[in-house]
Amino acid sequence: MTEREALIAMNQIAGLGAITVKRMAERFGSLSSVFDVSEGDLLTVQGVGSDKARAFHEAFKRARADDELAQAEKTGVKLVTWLDDGYPSLLKQIADPPLVLYVAGALEALGQPSVAVVGTRRPTVYGRECARRFGFQLAGAGYTVVSGLALGIDTEAHAGAVQAKGRTVAVLGGALDCLFPKENKALARSMVDSGGAVVSEYPFGRQPDRQTFPMRNRIVSGLCKGVLVVEAPYNSCTFITVSQALDQNRSVMAVPGRIDSPAS
């Protein structure tokens, strides 16, 4: 097993993140060697307790890269690990970069100057118009517009960028073959056709859930130099992206709204 194959296999193991993977590689000398160590050896890795050691040890026996690579080739999806030259340099700098990116479309779009446009799934008319306008103008100015393909602000930002014939990248909260929401399937296709990309860190078959959506937000902000919040109520998940962006030392901007609007 190569180091690249080891990352693709590790990416399929629930609960195994970048920080632990780095610690394992340092402890055992390489990524591939981790698959041959004992449960007791795993206990010597910082942050790995008995329950995790047992679960990881069992998972390492089963996890392989072959099926993922075969399905990626069959569907035209690129698998980019943090060992590959095409892995976005900005994303590699965050505390917990994805082990693997599944990319449908142009990998080059992930390495261009980018701005994230994010916000609520239930925007006002004003919010929709602003998101589409900023998506259009940013893409027209040469920026890649990054968002999460959700209904609402995300959809408008992506659509604006496509209208401008520019690049836009969607980061999904589930696997590429479990695209959500289904209403945006045609939009996702048009994004790829116009030189953008649809991206996920999740292996094939992984359905989105309440945990995966917040996790993907660090990728949305991590790919970008700045994050623009168009419209979001106080309890919006958008603020997870804002928090991630601040932790990553990214610029955070906000579109002014009505002072009497809960979405502002």
C-alpha positions in Angstrom: 0.0 0.0 0.0 1.4 3.4 -1.0 1.1 6.5 1.2 -1.5 7.9 -1.1 -3.6 4.7 -1.0 -3.3 4.8 2.8 -4.8 8.2 3.0 -7.7 7.2 0.7 -8.3 4.1 2.9 -8.0 6.1 6.1 -10.5 8.6 4.8 -13.2 5.9 4.9 -12.8 5.3 8.7 -15.3 7.1 10.9 -13.9 9.4 13.6 -10.4 9.4 12.1 -9.3 13.0 11.3 -6.3 14.8 10.1 -4.7 15.5 13.5 -4.9 11.9 14.6 -3.6 10.7 11.2 -0.6 13.0 11.5 0.1 11.7 15.0 -0.1 8.1 13.8 2.3 8.8 10.9 4.8 10.4 13.3 4.5 7.6 15.8 4.9 4.7 13.3 7.0 6.3 10.6 4.6 6.2 7.7 0.9 6.2 6.9 1.0 2.7 5.3 2.6 1.2 8.4 -0.4 2.1 10.5 -2.4 -0.6 8.9 -0.1 -3.3 10.4 0.2 -2.1 14.0 -1.6 -3.8 16.9 -4.4 -2.4 19.0 -1.9 -1.9 21.8 0.4 0.1 19.6 -2.5 2.4 18.7 -3.0 3.2 22.4 0.4 4.9 22.3 -0.9 7.5 19.9 -1.8 10.8 21.6 -5.5 11.2 21.9 -6.4 7.6 21.1 -8.1 5.9 24.0 -9.1 2.2 24.4 -12.4 2.5 22.5 -10.9 4.4 19.6 -7.9 2.0 19.5 -10.2 -1.0 19.2 -12.5 0.7 16.6 -9.5 1.9 14.5 -7.8 -1.4 14.7 -10.8 -3.3 13.3 -11.4 -0.6 10.7 -7.8 -0.8 9.5 -8.3 -4.5 8.7 -11.1 -3.7 6.3 -10.2 -0.3 4.8 -8.7 -0.4 1.3 -8.4 2.2 -1.4 -9.2 -0.1 -4.4 -12.9 0.3 -4.5 -12.8 4.1 -4.1 -10.2 4.4 -6.9 -12.2 2.2 -9.2 -15.5 4.0 -8.7 -13.7 7.4 -9.1 -12.2 6.3 -12.4 -15.6 4.9 -13.5 -17.4 8.2 -12.7 -14.7 10.6 -13.8 -14.1 11.9 -10.2 -10.6 13.0 -9.2 -9.3 11.9 -5.8 -6.8 14.4 -4.5 -4.9 13.6 -1.2 -2.9 16.1 0.7 0.2 14.4 -0.7 -0.8 15.3 -4.3 0.4 18.4 -6.1 -3.1 19.5 -7.0 -4.2 19.7 -3.4 -5.2 23.4 -2.7 -2.3 25.1 -0.8 -4.6 27.4 1.2 -6.6 24.4 2.4 -3.5 22.5 3.4 -2.7 25.3 5.9 -5.8 24.8 8.1 -5.6 22.8 11.3 -7.6 19.8 10.1 -7.4 19.6 6.3 -9.4 16.8 4.6 -7.3 13.7 4.0 -8.9 13.4 0.5 -10.9 15.6 -1.8 -13.3 14.1 -4.2 -13.5 16.5 -7.1 -16.0 16.5 -10.0 -15.0 19.1 -12.5 -11.9 21.3 -12.8 -9.4 20.7 -10.0 -7.7 24.0 -11.1 -10.7 26.0 -9.8 -9.8 25.0 -6.2 -6.4 26.7 -6.5 -7.6 30.1 -7.9 -8.2 33.2 -5.7 -11.6 32.5 -4.1 -14.3 34.2 -2.0 -16.9 32.3 -0.1 -20.5 33.6 -0.3 -22.7 32.1 2.4 -25.9 32.6 4.3 -29.3 31.4 5.3 -31.4 28.8 3.5 -34.4 31.1 3.9 -33.3 34.5 2.6 -35.4 37.5 1.9 -35.9 38.8 -1.6 -33.1 41.3 -0.8 -30.8 38.6 0.3 -31.4 36.5 -2.8 -30.7 39.5 -5.1 -27.5 40.4 -3.2 -26.2 36.9 -3.2 -26.8 36.5 -6.9 -25.3 39.9 -7.7 -22.1 39.3 -5.6 -21.8 35.8 -7.2 -22.0 37.4 -10.6 -19.7 40.3 -9.9 -17.0 38.3 -8.1 -16.9 35.7 -10.8 -16.8 38.4 -13.4 -13.8 39.9 -11.6 -11.9 36.6 -11.8 -12.6 35.2 -8.4 -13.8 31.6 -7.8 -17.1 31.8 -5.9 -17.2 29.1 -3.2 -20.4 28.0 -1.3 -22.2 24.9 -0.1 -24.9 24.3 -2.8 -27.6 24.6 -0.2 -30.9 26.2 -1.0 -31.1 29.9 -0.4 -28.0 32.1 -0.4 -25.7 29.3 -1.6 -27.8 28.6 -4.6 -28.1 32.3 -5.6 -24.3 32.8 -5.3 -23.5 29.8 -7.5 -26.1 30.7 -10.0 -24.8 34.3 -10.3 -21.3 33.0 -10.9 -22.6 30.7 -13.6 -24.5 33.5 -15.3 -21.3 35.5 -15.4 -19.6 32.5 -17.1 -17.2 32.4 -14.2 -15.9 29.7 -11.9 -17.8 28.5 -8.8 -17.1 25.6 -6.4 -19.6 23.8 -4.3 -18.5 21.9 -1.1 -21.0 19.2 -0.3 -22.1 17.9 3.1 -22.2 14.4 1.8 -20.6 12.2 -0.9 -20.6 13.3 -4.6 -23.0 10.4 -5.4 -25.4 11.5 -2.7 -25.8 15.1 -3.9 -28.0 17.2 -1.7 -30.3 19.0 -2.2 -31.5 17.1 -5.3 -33.2 20.3 -6.6 -29.7 21.6 -7.3 -28.5 18.7 -9.5 -28.9 20.7 -12.7 -27.1 23.7 -11.1 -24.2 21.5 -10.0 -23.9 20.2 -13.6 -23.8 23.7 -15.0 -21.1 24.7 -12.5 -18.9 21.8 -13.7 -19.7 22.6 -17.4 -18.6 26.3 -16.8 -15.2 25.4 -15.4 -16.0 25.0 -11.8 -16.2 22.0 -9.5 -18.3 20.1 -7.0 -16.2 18.8 -4.1 -16.6 16.5 -1.1 -14.3 15.0 1.5 -16.6 12.1 2.0 -16.2 8.6 0.4 -18.8 7.4 -2.0 -22.1 6.4 -0.4 -21.8 8.8 2.6 -25.2 10.4 3.1 -25.3 14.0 4.5 -26.4 14.5 8.1 -26.3 17.0 10.9 -22.7 16.3 11.6 -21.4 16.4 8.0 -22.8 19.8 7.1 -20.9 21.7 9.9 -17.8 19.8 9.1 -17.8 20.9 5.5 -17.9 24.5 6.5 -14.2 24.5 7.4 -13.5 23.5 3.8 -15.7 26.3 2.4 -13.7 28.9 4.4 -10.4 27.1 4.1 -10.4 27.3 0.3 -10.9 31.1 0.3 -9.1 34.3 1.2 -12.3 35.8 2.5 -15.9 34.9 3.5 -18.9 37.1 2.7 -22.0 36.6 4.8 -25.0 37.9 2.8 -27.9 37.2 5.2 -28.2 34.9 8.3 -30.3 34.9 11.5 -28.6 34.8 14.8 -28.9 31.0 15.2 -27.8 30.2 11.6 -25.2 27.5 10.9 -23.6 30.2 8.8 -21.9 31.4 12.0 -20.0 28.0 12.1 -18.4 29.1 8.8 -17.7 32.5 10.3 -16.0 31.0 13.3 -14.0 28.6 11.2 -12.9 31.5 8.9 -11.7 33.6 11.9 -9.8 30.6 13.3 -8.2 30.2 9.8 -7.2 33.9 9.8 -9.5 34.6 6.8 -11.2 37.9 6.1 -14.9 38.0 7.1 -17.3 40.4 5.6 -21.1 41.0 5.8 -23.7 42.6 3.6 -25.6 45.3 5.5 -29.3 44.6 6.0 -32.4 46.2 7.4 -32.2 46.8 11.1 -35.6 45.3 11.7 -34.9 42.1 9.7 -34.2 38.9 11.8 -32.1 37.7 8.8 -29.7 40.7 9.2 
